[in-house]
Every structure is written in C-alpha cells, then in structure tokens.
Amino acid sequence: MPKTEKGCLQALLGGFGGAYISDTNAHTPETGYNFVRIHTIESTVITLVGNITGITTKTFPANFKIYGEYSSITLGSGSVIAYQG
C-alpha cells in the first residue's frame, strides 16, 4: 500500500489495478497489495477480511463504496470492482 498522498490517491483511482468479481470464490489481491476500495455494481452480499471490523458478511446496495485495507473478499451474490493499493 502506498503511504504518500499521491500514492493513496493513485490506488483509489485504480492506478495499481484491480479486479471485477462476480463469482463466489475467495479473491485476494496481488502480492504486496490489499484491496483498498470496493465498488458494488449491483446489490451485493460481501464477506471481507481486513482492517475494518464489523463488515463480515453484509449486504450493500448498488453503487456503494467501501474503503479500508482488505486481504480477502468473497461474494455471496452480486458483483464488485475491487481496487488494489
């Protein structure tokens, strides 16, 4: 994860890549990264492992953004774009 202001902005804007996820498999970011922003494309059930507690297996509406540092994401339904940083 970049620790400079510019690096953090670059991560949130997708400058370090990401993944479109629409299946129910567990997904992890590339080595050395975390998922730092998750954008729901449709109503989505998400299980997250990361630095924000209380977000394990929640339902989020379409076009919702979740920020933090997540090492794993698993969908129960729906689809997201998960940005690395």
matplotlib code that plots the C-alpha trace (Angstrom):
import matplotlib.pyplot as plt

x = [0.0, 1.4, 2.0, 2.2, -0.8, -0.2, 0.1, -3.1, -5.0, -3.5, -4.7, -8.2, -8.4, -7.3, -3.7, -2.5, -5.1, -8.0, -10.5, -14.0, -15.5, -18.9, -18.4, -18.5, -14.8, -12.5, -10.3, -7.0, -5.1, -1.7, 1.3, 2.3, -1.2, -4.5, -7.9, -8.4, -11.7, -14.6, -17.3, -20.5, -22.0, -25.3, -26.8, -24.1, -23.5, -19.8, -17.6, -14.4, -11.2, -9.3, -8.7, -12.3, -14.2, -18.0, -18.1, -18.1, -21.0, -23.1, -25.4, -24.6, -26.7, -25.6, -23.1, -21.8, -18.1, -16.2, -12.8, -10.1, -7.3, -8.7, -6.7, -9.6, -13.1, -15.8, -19.2, -22.4, -24.1, -23.8, -20.7, -18.0, -14.8, -12.1, -9.2, -5.7, -3.4]
y = [0.0, 3.4, 5.7, 9.0, 11.2, 10.8, 7.0, 6.8, 8.8, 6.7, 3.5, 4.8, 5.7, 2.3, 3.1, -0.2, -2.4, -4.3, -7.0, -7.3, -10.0, -11.7, -15.2, -16.7, -17.8, -16.1, -13.5, -12.0, -9.0, -9.4, -10.0, -6.8, -5.2, -5.1, -4.2, -0.6, 0.3, -1.9, -0.6, -2.6, -2.8, -4.2, -5.2, -7.4, -9.7, -9.4, -11.1, -9.1, -9.8, -6.7, -3.8, -2.6, -4.8, -5.4, -5.8, -9.6, -10.8, -7.8, -6.7, -3.5, -1.7, -1.0, 1.8, 1.6, 2.2, 0.5, 1.8, 0.1, -2.5, -5.9, -9.1, -11.2, -10.7, -13.3, -12.6, -14.4, -12.7, -9.6, -8.1, -5.6, -3.9, -4.3, -1.8, -2.7, -0.4]
z = [0.0, -0.9, 2.0, 0.3, -0.5, -4.2, -3.9, -1.9, -4.5, -7.3, -5.5, -5.0, -8.7, -9.8, -10.6, -9.1, -10.8, -9.5, -10.3, -11.5, -9.2, -9.8, -8.5, -5.0, -4.8, -2.3, -4.0, -2.8, -4.3, -5.9, -3.6, -1.8, -2.1, -0.4, -1.8, -0.7, -2.3, -3.2, -5.5, -5.8, -9.2, -8.0, -4.7, -3.2, -0.3, 0.7, 3.3, 3.9, 5.8, 6.7, 9.0, 9.4, 11.8, 11.6, 7.8, 7.7, 5.5, 4.9, 2.1, 0.3, -2.3, -5.9, -6.4, -2.8, -2.0, 0.9, 1.9, 4.0, 3.6, 2.8, 2.3, 1.0, -0.5, -1.0, -2.6, -1.7, -4.6, -6.8, -8.4, -7.5, -8.7, -6.1, -6.4, -5.2, -3.3]

ax = plt.figure().add_subplot(projection="3d")
ax.plot(x, y, z, "-o")
ax.set_aspect("equal")
plt.show()
